[in-house]
Amino acid sequence: MKLNDIINKSCVIGLSYFDGDDQLLKQSMLAGNVTATDEENGITVALITKDIVESPPVFILPSSLAPWFNAP
């Protein structure tokens, strides 16, 4: 898989927040569509929101595809 292969793909992002003692503080999930990819600037995801908005919020991920996989 290459960066350009994921443009216009849907994705689910799982986030885990830990404190300094590695204790889990919070977990959340986001969903969206990949709108742009760039080796330096990362992967831009337009987030899906409950409300229909003209400019959805974006979430930028590192450009590494190591954690990415196709859902079964």
N, CA and C atoms as a LAMMPS dump frame, in Angstrom:
ITEM: TIMESTEP
0
ITEM: NUMBER OF ATOMS
216
ITEM: BOX BOUNDS ff ff ff
-5.0000000000000000e+02 5.0000000000000000e+02
-5.0000000000000000e+02 5.0000000000000000e+02
-5.0000000000000000e+02 5.0000000000000000e+02
ITEM: ATOMS id mol type element x y z
1 1 1 N 0.849 -1.169 0
2 1 2 C 0 0 0
3 1 3 C 0.901 1.241 0
4 2 1 N 0.519 2.234 -0.803
5 2 2 C 1.257 3.497 -0.874
6 2 3 C 0.341 4.626 -0.433
7 3 1 N 0.928 5.776 -0.098
8 3 2 C 0.143 6.911 0.375
9 3 3 C -0.982 7.279 -0.585
10 4 1 N -0.705 7.317 -1.872
11 4 2 C -1.732 7.697 -2.85
12 4 3 C -2.872 6.687 -2.916
13 5 1 N -2.631 5.458 -2.484
14 5 2 C -3.668 4.419 -2.521
15 5 3 C -4.802 4.676 -1.532
16 6 1 N -4.55 5.481 -0.499
17 6 2 C -5.583 5.672 0.525
18 6 3 C -6.404 6.949 0.333
19 7 1 N -6.07 7.763 -0.658
20 7 2 C -6.856 8.976 -0.919
21 7 3 C -8.278 8.565 -1.293
22 8 1 N -9.253 9.263 -0.731
23 8 2 C -10.695 9.014 -0.909
24 8 3 C -11.178 7.735 -0.224
25 9 1 N -10.366 7.14 0.617
26 9 2 C -10.783 5.951 1.374
27 9 3 C -11.352 6.379 2.721
28 10 1 N -12.284 5.585 3.234
29 10 2 C -12.832 5.807 4.571
30 10 3 C -11.906 5.162 5.59
31 11 1 N -11.846 5.747 6.78
32 11 2 C -10.995 5.158 7.809
33 11 3 C -11.593 5.39 9.193
34 12 1 N -11.185 4.538 10.113
35 12 2 C -11.537 4.664 11.522
36 12 3 C -10.226 4.861 12.269
37 13 1 N -10.205 5.85 13.166
38 13 2 C -8.997 6.184 13.91
39 13 3 C -9.264 5.919 15.389
40 14 1 N -8.478 5.047 15.986
41 14 2 C -8.595 4.773 17.408
42 14 3 C -7.513 5.516 18.167
43 15 1 N -7.904 6.273 19.193
44 15 2 C -6.952 7.058 19.981
45 15 3 C -6.968 6.589 21.428
46 16 1 N -5.794 6.473 22.012
47 16 2 C -5.666 6.14 23.433
48 16 3 C -4.773 7.188 24.079
49 17 1 N -5.203 7.715 25.221
50 17 2 C -4.464 8.729 25.952
51 17 3 C -3.967 8.122 27.262
52 18 1 N -2.677 8.305 27.551
53 18 2 C -2.057 7.748 28.747
54 18 3 C -1.405 8.86 29.561
55 19 1 N -1.333 8.683 30.877
56 19 2 C -0.614 9.644 31.707
57 19 3 C 0.858 9.248 31.777
58 20 1 N 1.634 9.97 32.567
59 20 2 C 3.068 9.713 32.67
60 20 3 C 3.419 8.36 33.266
61 21 1 N 2.477 7.732 33.948
62 21 2 C 2.696 6.406 34.529
63 21 3 C 2.122 5.292 33.659
64 22 1 N 1.833 5.607 32.419
65 22 2 C 1.266 4.659 31.456
66 22 3 C -0.11 4.136 31.856
67 23 1 N -0.84 4.904 32.632
68 23 2 C -2.213 4.543 32.988
69 23 3 C -3.155 5.125 31.931
70 24 1 N -4.055 4.291 31.432
71 24 2 C -5.004 4.738 30.417
72 24 3 C -5.929 5.798 30.996
73 25 1 N -5.998 6.94 30.314
74 25 2 C -6.878 8.022 30.742
75 25 3 C -8.182 8.033 29.965
76 26 1 N -8.09 7.774 28.668
77 26 2 C -9.268 7.914 27.816
78 26 3 C -9.015 7.226 26.487
79 27 1 N -10.08 6.732 25.878
80 27 2 C -10.02 6.195 24.523
81 27 3 C -11.157 6.819 23.723
82 28 1 N -10.89 7.072 22.461
83 28 2 C -11.94 7.608 21.59
84 28 3 C -11.71 7.105 20.177
85 29 1 N -12.769 7.193 19.382
86 29 2 C -12.686 6.767 17.986
87 29 3 C -13.207 7.891 17.104
88 30 1 N -12.553 8.059 15.963
89 30 2 C -12.957 9.032 14.955
90 30 3 C -13.125 8.284 13.647
91 31 1 N -13.93 8.837 12.765
92 31 2 C -14.089 8.259 11.432
93 31 3 C -14.054 9.391 10.426
94 32 1 N -13.57 9.077 9.233
95 32 2 C -13.51 10.115 8.216
96 32 3 C -13.051 9.569 6.883
97 33 1 N -12.772 10.485 5.987
98 33 2 C -12.316 10.159 4.641
99 33 3 C -10.975 10.832 4.388
100 34 1 N -10.037 10.081 3.839
101 34 2 C -8.717 10.625 3.54
102 34 3 C -8.848 11.589 2.361
103 35 1 N -8.417 12.83 2.576
104 35 2 C -8.535 13.843 1.523
105 35 3 C -7.205 14.193 0.881
106 36 1 N -6.114 13.959 1.592
107 36 2 C -4.799 14.29 1.04
108 36 3 C -3.728 13.487 1.76
109 37 1 N -2.64 13.24 1.052
110 37 2 C -1.491 12.58 1.661
111 37 3 C -0.225 13.282 1.212
112 38 1 N 0.734 13.347 2.106
113 38 2 C 2.012 13.972 1.794
114 38 3 C 3.051 13.367 2.724
115 39 1 N 4.174 12.987 2.179
116 39 2 C 5.233 12.348 2.967
117 39 3 C 5.672 13.23 4.135
118 40 1 N 5.778 14.532 3.917
119 40 2 C 6.222 15.458 4.969
120 40 3 C 5.096 15.907 5.883
121 41 1 N 3.938 16.252 5.317
122 41 2 C 2.842 16.835 6.094
123 41 3 C 1.873 15.812 6.666
124 42 1 N 1.944 14.573 6.235
125 42 2 C 1.106 13.526 6.791
126 42 3 C -0.149 13.231 5.995
127 43 1 N -1.072 12.538 6.649
128 43 2 C -2.321 12.079 6.04
129 43 3 C -3.449 12.932 6.6
130 44 1 N -4.172 13.612 5.723
131 44 2 C -5.266 14.485 6.141
132 44 3 C -6.585 13.742 6.015
133 45 1 N -7.326 13.701 7.128
134 45 2 C -8.609 13.014 7.165
135 45 3 C -9.7 14.038 7.481
136 46 1 N -10.698 14.142 6.605
137 46 2 C -11.872 14.975 6.869
138 46 3 C -12.806 14.15 7.74
139 47 1 N -13.029 14.61 8.954
140 47 2 C -13.806 13.831 9.92
141 47 3 C -15.3 13.877 9.624
142 48 1 N -15.948 12.767 9.911
143 48 2 C -17.399 12.679 9.779
144 48 3 C -17.993 13.209 11.079
145 49 1 N -18.931 14.128 10.963
146 49 2 C -19.565 14.72 12.144
147 49 3 C -21.058 14.412 12.134
148 50 1 N -21.692 14.646 13.266
149 50 2 C -23.138 14.434 13.368
150 50 3 C -23.903 15.438 12.515
151 51 1 N -23.353 16.642 12.411
152 51 2 C -24.001 17.7 11.642
153 51 3 C -23.384 17.796 10.255
154 52 1 N -24.174 18.17 9.288
155 52 2 C -23.67 18.411 7.941
156 52 3 C -23.038 19.799 7.94
157 53 1 N -21.751 19.845 7.652
158 53 2 C -21.035 21.118 7.649
159 53 3 C -20.32 21.305 6.317
160 54 1 N -20.168 22.558 5.935
161 54 2 C -19.514 22.865 4.664
162 54 3 C -18.033 22.493 4.698
163 55 1 N -17.37 22.803 5.809
164 55 2 C -15.954 22.477 5.983
165 55 3 C -15.794 21.602 7.217
166 56 1 N -15.768 20.278 7.022
167 56 2 C -15.645 19.391 8.184
168 56 3 C -14.279 19.568 8.851
169 57 1 N -14.196 19.286 10.144
170 57 2 C -12.894 19.352 10.818
171 57 3 C -11.956 18.306 10.223
172 58 1 N -10.673 18.594 10.264
173 58 2 C -9.686 17.65 9.737
174 58 3 C -8.79 17.159 10.863
175 59 1 N -8.268 15.977 10.667
176 59 2 C -7.342 15.35 11.603
177 59 3 C -6.144 14.938 10.771
178 60 1 N -4.952 15.287 11.197
179 60 2 C -3.749 14.963 10.426
180 60 3 C -2.952 13.907 11.175
181 61 1 N -2.663 12.836 10.46
182 61 2 C -1.918 11.704 11.006
183 61 3 C -0.507 11.676 10.42
184 62 1 N 0.428 11.033 11.092
185 62 2 C 1.76 10.852 10.502
186 62 3 C 1.659 10.079 9.187
187 63 1 N 2.64 10.27 8.327
188 63 2 C 2.57 9.672 6.986
189 63 3 C 2.919 8.188 6.941
190 64 1 N 3.32 7.6 8.042
191 64 2 C 3.642 6.172 8.059
192 64 3 C 2.378 5.338 7.861
193 65 1 N 2.466 4.361 6.975
194 65 2 C 1.337 3.455 6.748
195 65 3 C 1.444 2.166 7.562
196 66 1 N 2.436 2.087 8.445
197 66 2 C 2.643 0.878 9.246
198 66 3 C 1.403 0.443 10.017
199 67 1 N 0.633 1.365 10.649
200 67 2 C -0.546 0.915 11.395
201 67 3 C -1.809 0.739 10.539
202 68 1 N -1.741 1.013 9.256
203 68 2 C -2.914 0.949 8.383
204 68 3 C -3.128 -0.48 7.884
205 69 1 N -4.387 -0.888 7.753
206 69 2 C -4.713 -2.179 7.147
207 69 3 C -6.12 -2.102 6.561
208 70 1 N -6.403 -2.968 5.612
209 70 2 C -7.737 -3.062 5.035
210 70 3 C -8.626 -3.869 5.966
211 71 1 N -9.775 -3.32 6.274
212 71 2 C -10.723 -4.031 7.15
213 71 3 C -11.254 -5.275 6.44
214 72 1 N -11.442 -6.348 7.192
215 72 2 C -11.97 -7.569 6.572
216 72 3 C -13.434 -7.406 6.191
